[in-house]
Amino acid sequence: MSLLTSLIQASAQFQQAMGKHQRAAGTATDTPTKPLVAGSEADNSVDSDRFTPSGESSSDNNGLKSRRLVMSEYKQTVGQDLAFVRDTLRHKLAEYNLPPATALNVSKDDSGLVQISSKIPEEVRTRIESDLNNSKNFKDAFNRLSVSEPTLHFMDNALKLNQAYGVNNSLLDMLVSENKQFNGLQDLIHRYDTLRRSASAEQPGMPGSNTSHYAFNLNTQA
């Protein structure tokens, strides 16, 4: 089975599962609209984030592979970068005497430089951009987030759909290694990004690298 076929099947499974949920509850609630943050109530227990198969036997290989993912550990790692980026942006708002509720959209341009989109004076926006691009710690954290957060969202959504509806996601199965030593967050990020790049090469219309359209939103919904 080609990577493109696997991605198409995974997308179709997600569409079917979300359709069932909409008909049953009248609205879709499984896809998070805000970044995942370490320390939330949903992240307090390792057991709560481990995948438990729904409607399948314990001998199912895909279910056993998925159980190797401990989402709470991944969320804690990503949450550190989320907190650093968020706090840095809040400090910048205070530094330039902007209201703390000012909405900021942070992304990267084609050359990899941080860019800010916001309804603030152009001179202030340019100065904040310059400050962030001159901060190695901020750029490193933002670069890590641009690959880790999309991967984490994908895995979290796939596991929730698996648990709620028993829907197996073929792309998730391809990410998880039989050897738990190779299921670290960086391992999963690398595999996910490689699969996306390969699928994009097979069909240019599909999204490529995780970093292509990543943006961090402060005081606004993503």
Number of C-alpha atoms within 10 A of each C-alpha: 5 9 17 19 13 18 19 14 15 18 14 13 18 18 12 13 17 19 14 14 18 13 10 10 9 10 12 15 11 14 14 12 10 12 17 19 18 21 13 11 8 13 18 13 13 12 12 13 20 16 22 20 22 15 12 11 10 12 8 10 12 19 22 18 20 25 17 17 23 18 22 20 17 17 24 18 14 22 20 15 23 23 14 15 22 15 13 15 20 19 13 16 19 12 10 12 10 15 10 14 11 14 17 21 17 19 21 20 11 7 6 12 14 22 19 21 14 13 11 14 9 11 8 14 18 13 13 20 16 15 13 21 16 13 10 10 15 19 18 12 17 24 18 16 24 20 20 25 24 18 20 21 18 14 21 21 15 25 27 17 22 22 17 16 17 17 20 20 23 19 23 20 16 16 19 23 17 15 9 11 9 12 18 15 19 15 14 22 20 15 15 25 19 15 21 20 18 18 23 17 14 13 12 11 9 14 15 19 18 21 20 14 12 19 19 22 19 19 13 12 11 13
